[in-house]
């Protein structure tokens, strides 16, 4: 069966699902997104791309941006970054403050919110947020081969106005000396980073360097980022995602998931309805179907 047929069948199956999860209603702009949308796109090692569903519709990538911010932070700091953020699964909600308090302000990994705030702070350095965001957008546009990737200002504004828990995390990090910039400055960059809008077609192309299909960063860093995506990319459901899908993946509360089949494909899926853990319900189901039908699990 061809990949095009597989994707078309998955899109049809997802359209028939009635339990689609709940949109991220704590961010007002995301609460208004139509939950009936679904898109999937796959970039293959031979350079071809196959898509189905609402694959050209832009959506807020949210925490998927943490993958690209981590690549920039490692480029700036190298292994020095790991003195400020650990590399272990959290087992708690992505916005939890509990571990941060008990572990003296060192976040468990770069993908929980506290760790992502530290990573953004590290990538930001002493520059104005506009310079960092321009670098991040340039990186994404280069990776995707597409200049039409932008920040959704309305989403960024919505997050800034309602992101009280992230402000609490940032101030806690600052109190422990693990934030070099003022919390408002780092969070300004962080909220705008999360508000980047992309379609699954653009996102799948942007992830090619993580699949080894495009050389943008050192191969060793690609392996490390993929390892963190596998163990930490779905928060307190990361083990379940690895069990069901068997690929490194990073979710976002906008309903997107970027998944990587090393050496084979970069995959992006989007469905706005979320599970209790903040991961796309249908996106996860679609990826499980895809890996079953293609045999792309990294576990053989």
Number of C-alpha atoms within 10 A of each C-alpha: 7 8 16 15 12 16 22 17 15 20 20 14 14 22 15 10 10 8 10 21 19 18 24 22 12 12 20 16 16 20 16 11 16 12 16 14 18 26 25 29 28 28 26 21 18 9 11 9 18 18 23 23 21 19 22 16 16 19 21 27 27 23 29 26 23 27 25 20 28 23 22 22 22 20 15 15 13 12 12 12 19 15 9 20 21 15 17 13 22 21 16 15 17 20 14 17 19 10 16 18 15 9 10 14 24 22 27 22 25 30 30 24 25 29 28 22 29 31 29 25 28 25 26 26 16 11 11 12 22 13 12 21 20 12 16 20 20 15 18 24 19 14 21 21 13 13 12 11 19 17 19 18 14 13 22 23 18 17 24 19 11 13 15 11 13 22 18 14 23 27 17 20 24 17 12 14 13 22 22 16 18 12 20 13 14 25 23 16 22 30 22 23 29 23 26 26 24 25 23 31 26 26 30 29 28 26 26 28 22 27 24 21 20 15 13 15 15 11 13 8 17 18 15 14 20 23 16 21 26 22 23 29 35 30 26 21 22 25 18 12 25 22 13 17 24 24 25 27 29 29 31 25 26 29 34 35 30 28 29 31 23 22 14 17 27 27 30 31 31 33 30 29 28 24 18 12 16 23 32 29 22 27 27 26 16 24 25 19 19 20 17 14 12 12 12 18 20 14 10 6
